[in-house]
Amino acid sequence: QEYEGKIWNLAYRLEQLEKRASEPRAEQVGPTVEGAQREPLQAQLEHERAQLEQAQRQRRVAEQRMQEGAGQQEELRQRLEQVQGQLEGERQQGREREEQVRRRVRELEEQNRALRLSWSWRITAPLRAVMQQLQAMAKAAPGKTRMLPSQGPDAPDAAVPPVWPTETMPPVPRHWSLANLPPHAKQLHQIIVSESHRRLPPEEQDRCAS
């Protein structure tokens, strides 16, 4: 706007000077008088033209800079949009990875829970089978008392009920027996039987040995 106003003002002044220079003039007394009147106007006209050309050049330079600035601004805007798109894509990938990690953690927790239940069954099932075998051995001799180590008359916890009462034990699979127990269960069975045998009265020990 500053250059437009300056150019418009110079153009108007140049137009007025050109009109004054082209106006017919009355005959003067001598040629020196007419030349003396025209020379200042011609010099002023040339000066105004030079200022007008300079203002026009400055306007062109300003317009070129404005166009360059607009181009740089557009480039910066495109780069900003590109960076924002990349950031949004990275955020989306981060959310997806976080969801995948959460799902994996839930899967591992479920597998761990199932594994604990599986190992609990593997450990307690042979023990329940051993307990049932011992209870069956105790029922095989009516009138005789077969006590577990924790139920002997000299045990400190003789009044405490058995650790695995038969009323609350879940049913043991039929394929469990002393013949097909795993090695650790057989060893545990031997320990329990030996300890139970040691707690029996002497006559019961002799009868069991025979």
C-alpha positions as CSV (number, residue, x, y, z in Angstrom):
1,Q,0.0,0.0,0.0
2,E,2.9,2.4,0.7
3,Y,4.4,1.8,-2.7
4,E,1.0,2.0,-4.4
5,G,0.4,5.5,-2.9
6,K,3.8,6.7,-3.7
7,I,3.6,5.5,-7.3
8,W,0.1,7.0,-7.7
9,N,1.4,10.4,-6.4
10,L,4.4,10.4,-8.7
11,A,2.4,9.4,-11.7
12,Y,-0.1,12.2,-11.0
13,R,2.7,14.8,-10.7
14,L,4.4,13.5,-13.9
15,E,1.2,13.8,-15.8
16,Q,0.8,17.4,-14.6
17,L,4.3,18.2,-15.6
18,E,3.8,16.7,-19.0
19,K,0.7,18.8,-19.5
20,R,2.5,21.9,-18.5
21,A,5.4,21.1,-20.8
22,S,3.1,20.5,-23.7
23,E,1.0,23.7,-23.3
24,P,1.5,26.3,-26.0
25,R,3.2,29.4,-24.7
26,A,3.1,33.0,-25.9
27,E,5.9,34.4,-27.9
28,Q,8.6,35.7,-25.6
29,V,10.9,38.6,-26.2
30,G,13.9,36.4,-26.9
31,P,14.8,32.7,-27.1
32,T,16.7,32.9,-23.9
33,V,13.6,33.6,-21.9
34,E,11.7,30.6,-23.3
35,G,14.7,28.3,-22.8
36,A,15.0,29.6,-19.2
37,Q,11.4,28.8,-18.6
38,R,11.5,25.3,-20.1
39,E,14.8,24.0,-18.6
40,P,13.5,23.9,-15.0
41,L,10.3,22.2,-16.1
42,Q,12.3,19.6,-18.1
43,A,14.7,19.0,-15.2
44,Q,11.8,18.6,-12.8
45,L,10.1,16.3,-15.3
46,E,13.2,14.0,-15.6
47,H,13.5,14.0,-11.8
48,E,9.9,12.9,-11.4
49,R,10.3,10.2,-14.0
50,A,13.4,8.8,-12.2
51,Q,11.5,8.7,-9.0
52,L,8.5,7.0,-10.7
53,E,10.8,4.3,-12.2
54,Q,12.5,3.8,-8.8
55,A,9.2,3.4,-7.1
56,Q,8.0,1.0,-9.7
57,R,11.2,-1.1,-9.2
58,Q,10.7,-1.1,-5.5
59,R,7.2,-2.2,-6.0
60,R,8.3,-5.1,-8.2
61,V,10.9,-6.1,-5.7
62,A,8.4,-6.0,-2.9
63,E,5.9,-8.1,-4.9
64,Q,8.6,-10.6,-5.7
65,R,9.5,-10.8,-2.0
66,M,5.9,-11.2,-1.1
67,Q,5.5,-14.1,-3.6
68,E,8.7,-15.7,-2.2
69,G,7.4,-15.3,1.3
70,A,4.0,-16.8,0.3
71,G,5.8,-19.7,-1.3
72,Q,7.9,-20.3,1.8
73,Q,4.8,-20.0,3.9
74,E,3.1,-22.6,1.8
75,E,6.1,-24.9,2.0
76,L,6.3,-24.5,5.8
77,R,2.5,-25.3,6.0
78,Q,3.0,-28.5,4.0
79,R,5.9,-29.5,6.1
80,L,3.9,-28.8,9.3
81,E,1.0,-31.0,8.0
82,Q,3.5,-33.7,7.1
83,V,5.1,-33.7,10.5
84,Q,1.6,-33.7,12.2
85,G,0.6,-36.7,10.0
86,Q,3.8,-38.5,11.1
87,L,3.2,-37.8,14.7
88,E,-0.4,-39.0,14.5
89,G,0.7,-42.2,12.8
90,E,3.3,-42.8,15.5
91,R,0.6,-42.2,18.2
92,Q,-1.7,-44.7,16.5
93,Q,1.1,-47.2,16.2
94,G,1.9,-46.6,19.9
95,R,-1.7,-47.2,20.9
96,E,-1.8,-50.4,18.8
97,R,1.5,-51.7,20.3
98,E,0.1,-50.9,23.8
99,E,-3.0,-52.8,23.1
100,Q,-1.0,-55.8,21.8
101,V,1.1,-55.8,24.9
102,R,-2.0,-55.7,27.1
103,R,-3.5,-58.6,25.2
104,R,-0.3,-60.5,25.5
105,V,-0.1,-59.9,29.2
106,R,-3.7,-61.1,29.6
107,E,-2.9,-64.3,27.6
108,L,0.2,-64.9,29.7
109,E,-1.8,-64.4,32.9
110,E,-4.4,-66.9,31.7
111,Q,-1.7,-69.4,30.7
112,N,0.0,-69.0,34.0
113,R,-3.3,-69.5,35.9
114,A,-4.1,-72.6,33.8
115,L,-0.5,-73.9,34.4
116,R,-0.8,-73.4,38.2
117,L,-4.1,-75.3,38.2
118,S,-2.6,-78.1,36.1
119,W,0.4,-78.4,38.4
120,S,-1.9,-78.3,41.5
121,W,-3.9,-81.2,40.0
122,R,-0.7,-83.1,39.1
123,I,0.6,-82.8,42.7
124,T,-2.6,-83.3,44.7
125,A,-4.1,-86.1,42.6
126,P,-1.4,-88.6,43.5
127,L,-1.7,-87.6,47.1
128,R,-5.4,-88.1,47.1
129,A,-4.8,-91.5,45.5
130,V,-2.4,-92.4,48.3
131,M,-4.8,-91.3,50.9
132,Q,-7.6,-93.4,49.5
133,Q,-5.3,-96.4,49.3
134,L,-4.3,-95.9,52.9
135,Q,-8.0,-95.6,53.9
136,A,-8.8,-98.7,52.0
137,M,-6.0,-100.5,53.8
138,A,-7.3,-99.3,57.2
139,K,-10.8,-100.6,56.3
140,A,-9.5,-104.0,55.2
141,A,-8.7,-105.0,58.8
142,P,-12.0,-104.5,60.9
143,G,-11.5,-103.9,64.6
144,K,-7.9,-102.8,64.1
145,T,-7.0,-99.1,64.3
146,R,-4.6,-97.8,61.6
147,M,-3.6,-94.2,62.3
148,L,-1.8,-91.7,60.2
149,P,1.4,-90.1,61.6
150,S,-0.6,-87.0,62.6
151,Q,-3.3,-89.0,64.3
152,G,-1.3,-91.3,66.6
153,P,-1.9,-91.3,70.3
154,D,1.5,-89.7,70.9
155,A,1.1,-87.0,68.3
156,P,0.8,-83.4,69.5
157,D,-2.1,-82.8,67.1
158,A,-4.1,-86.0,67.8
159,A,-7.3,-84.0,68.1
160,V,-6.9,-82.3,64.8
161,P,-8.9,-83.9,61.9
162,P,-7.1,-85.4,58.9
163,V,-5.6,-82.9,56.5
164,W,-7.7,-84.3,53.6
165,P,-11.1,-85.4,55.0
166,T,-12.8,-87.9,52.7
167,E,-16.0,-85.9,52.8
168,T,-14.5,-82.9,51.1
169,M,-12.0,-84.6,48.7
170,P,-12.9,-84.5,45.1
171,P,-13.2,-87.9,43.3
172,V,-10.0,-89.4,42.2
173,P,-9.8,-90.6,38.6
174,R,-10.2,-94.4,38.3
175,H,-6.9,-94.7,36.4
176,W,-5.0,-93.7,39.5
177,S,-3.6,-96.6,41.5
178,L,-0.4,-97.6,43.2
179,A,0.8,-99.4,40.1
180,N,0.7,-96.4,37.7
181,L,1.6,-93.6,40.1
182,P,4.5,-91.4,39.1
183,P,7.9,-91.9,40.8
184,H,7.6,-89.0,43.2
185,A,4.1,-90.2,44.3
186,K,5.4,-93.7,44.9
187,Q,8.2,-92.4,47.0
188,L,5.7,-90.3,49.0
189,H,3.5,-93.3,49.4
190,Q,6.4,-95.4,50.7
191,I,7.2,-92.7,53.2
192,I,3.6,-92.5,54.4
193,V,3.3,-96.2,54.7
194,S,6.6,-96.6,56.6
195,E,5.6,-93.8,59.0
196,S,2.2,-95.3,59.5
197,H,3.7,-98.8,60.1
198,R,6.1,-97.4,62.6
199,R,3.2,-95.9,64.6
200,L,1.4,-99.2,64.8
201,P,1.5,-101.4,67.9
202,P,4.1,-104.2,67.9
203,E,1.6,-106.9,67.2
204,E,0.2,-105.0,64.3
205,Q,3.7,-104.4,62.9
206,D,4.4,-108.2,63.1
207,R,1.1,-109.0,61.4
208,C,1.7,-106.5,58.6
209,A,5.3,-107.8,58.1
210,S,4.0,-111.3,57.9
